[in-house]
Amino acid sequence: MTLVVLAAALYQGVSEVLLAIPSIRVWDYYRVGIDQRYIDSATLIMSIGLLALVICYLVTKPERAAATMSGQDTLMAARTIDWRIIALICAPLAVLTYTGRGYDSSLIAGPTTGYWTDLSSTFLTVLVALAAFGFLLRNGMRWFVLVLIVQSILLAAAGERTPLVIDAIQLLILLSQVGLRPTHRQLAATLALTIVAILGITGYRAVSGRTIYYSDSGLKQRVLAVGRGLYGLVHTSNVNDRNPGLVAQAADRLDGNAFAGGILQSMHFGHPAIGATPVGESVLIIVPRKIWPSKLTHSTELNPALTELQDFGLQRINFLPTLLGLYLGFIGPYKLIALLAILGILGGWGERWLFKRFSTVRLVVFASSIQAALAYEKGLPGMLAELRAAVVLAVAVKLIELTRGRNIKLPRRERAYHDGAVALPDQLSGQFDTTESRVS
């Protein structure tokens, strides 16, 4: 829930501060035709909703559920989360992505999406992070920068900037849960690599668009495209009256208030709220196509943002509805605040269950929940869609534990380690403390 609150502060707070600067505000095409006073009112409503969410979350006292993790727990996690197996699963999803038939984070549900696109969108980013985590868990933090470079290359080649940030944060948090923390230099490398990859994608897309990412271009051409984009940014003059600067692009990309402001403006001029029924329908996006074959015929009902764009007459552009603003047009301000309060309670209960005790299954679910929280800009349906991976991964990890983990005995040196007699084996030495660490 902390990540949700931080994301809300970024999309609803920091972006609004930046867009208050006229030279930046002029580039925000989301706000064309929307009066600033309605955006201000919508921001206030969403801020009250966020406050209600946080208060109700804290009332559940999630901090009371703080599991302890032993060295044996970490060793079993290292055995279960086998980066080699995860990499083999990732490979076809990555290949499909680089041939233009796989991952595309801008699509949630619709008649144009294919089975492989859905599969890649659901699993690729979380599996890349888990593979990196599993490798470092087995081989140590001295490989951190190299692993991060590989992770950044694989994700940057998909052509989207958000997964780069999400997976970097996801990897750092997962490592912290097992007591592995990067040095200050490694953290600096993380920040630098992420920024370089983002700038490269931004620079290339500003000149050449997204065509290369929707075609069978291959990994090499996509990586070279990022390099060309970075080169173009470095060697192009910053003085350009026809294009926004990087700060303006960032503020525009993070504008999470324009969508709710446009809806509030339409409601002010007499457009009624749509009603609460579609709110429940929208969460059915989590149902897989295999279970619900006619799912794509209900693409409008499963996409509440598109429904609001049509009903309230907003621009047909890629607005950022966010968790706080998505349902404003359905249930109005007061019921929206009440809904967010309920979500705060559910989030608190979810964290109490997740951190009640430590296990590899719960660690994998936690990885998916990080990704879901950082999908904040998509709203509740998009966040729930990200959580679908948690179910499949949890089942897979549980099966591995039952068929492999319990049947394979620890080597003699590792058993001695658990008895406190000797140090860890060479491949794991120096990674884990013998004392219990706290999952927070």
TAZINOR-V153478 format. One record per pair of residues at least 6 apart in sequence whose ideal C-beta (glycine too) atoms are under 7 Angstrom apart, sorted by the first residue. I is the first residue (numbers start at 0). J is the second residue. Records with the same first field share a line. If there is no record, write none. Layout:
I = J  J
This chain:
0 = 56  346  350
2 = 369  372  373
3 = 322  372  375
4 = 53
6 = 372  373  375
7 = 49  323  375
9 = 253
10 = 253  255  319  321  375  376
11 = 42  45  46  255  256  321  323
13 = 253
14 = 250  253  254  255
15 = 42  256
17 = 23  246  250
18 = 24  27  250  254
23 = 246  247  250
26 = 243  247  251
27 = 250  251  254
29 = 254  257  316  318
30 = 38  257
31 = 314
33 = 257  260  261  264
34 = 264
37 = 260  263  264  267
38 = 256  257  260
40 = 263
41 = 256  259  260  263  324  327
42 = 256
44 = 332
45 = 259  323  324
47 = 336
48 = 323  335  336  339
49 = 323
51 = 336  339  340  343
52 = 339  340  342  343
53 = 343
54 = 343
55 = 340  343  344
56 = 343  346  347
59 = 344  347  348  351
61 = 347  350  351
64 = 350  351  354  355
65 = 354  437  438  439
66 = 354  355  356  357  438
67 = 357  435  437
68 = 177  357  435  436  438
69 = 435
70 = 416  417  431  433
71 = 417
72 = 357
73 = 177  431
74 = 413  427
75 = 359  404
76 = 136  177  359  362
77 = 136  137  427
78 = 404
79 = 359  396  399  400  404
80 = 129  132  133  136  359
81 = 133
82 = 130  133  134  137
85 = 126  129  130  133
86 = 130
88 = 126
89 = 123  126  127  130
92 = 101  102  118  119  122  123
93 = 123  153
95 = 101  115  119
96 = 102  119  123  157
97 = 156  216  217  218  221
98 = 215
99 = 213  214  215
100 = 113  115  116
101 = 115  116  119  123
102 = 119  120  123  157
103 = 116  120
104 = 120  159  161  162
106 = 112  116  120
107 = 284  302  377  380  381  384
108 = 284  298  301  302
109 = 298
110 = 295  298
114 = 288
117 = 288
121 = 387  388
122 = 388
124 = 154  162  165  166  370
125 = 366  367  370  388
127 = 150  153  154  166
128 = 166  169  170  366
129 = 366
131 = 146  150  170
132 = 170  173  174
134 = 142  146
135 = 142  143  146  174  179
136 = 177
137 = 426
138 = 426
139 = 429  430
140 = 179  181
143 = 181  185
144 = 185  188
147 = 188  189  192
148 = 192
150 = 166
151 = 163  192  193  196
152 = 222
154 = 162  163  166
155 = 163  196  199  200  225
156 = 218  221  222
158 = 200  209  212  221
160 = 197  200  201
163 = 193  196  197
164 = 193
165 = 370  373
167 = 189  193
168 = 369  373
169 = 366  369  370
172 = 369
173 = 366
174 = 180
176 = 362  438
178 = 431  432  436
179 = 430
195 = 229
196 = 225
198 = 229  232
199 = 225  226  228  229
200 = 225  228
201 = 228  248
202 = 228  229  231  232
203 = 224  225  227  228
205 = 242
206 = 231
211 = 220  221  224
237 = 244
243 = 251
254 = 319
255 = 319  321  324  376
257 = 318
258 = 318  319  320  324
259 = 324  327
261 = 311  313
262 = 307  311  327  328
263 = 327
265 = 311  312
266 = 272
270 = 311
272 = 328  329  330  331
273 = 306  310  328  329
274 = 329
275 = 329  330
277 = 300  303  306  329
278 = 326  329  330
280 = 300
281 = 301  303  380
282 = 379  380  383
283 = 301
284 = 301  380  383  384
285 = 383  384  387
286 = 294
288 = 294
299 = 305  306
301 = 380
303 = 325  326  329  380
304 = 318  320  325  378
307 = 328
308 = 315
310 = 328
311 = 328
319 = 376
320 = 378
321 = 375  376  378
322 = 375  378  379  382
323 = 339
325 = 378  379
326 = 335  338
327 = 335
330 = 338
353 = 361  364  365
354 = 438
357 = 438
359 = 396  400
360 = 393  396  397
363 = 392  393  396
364 = 389  393
367 = 385  386  388  389  392
368 = 386  389
370 = 385
371 = 382  385  386
374 = 381  382  385
375 = 382
410 = 424
412 = 421  424
413 = 424
415 = 421
416 = 422  423
419 = 433
422 = 428
423 = 431
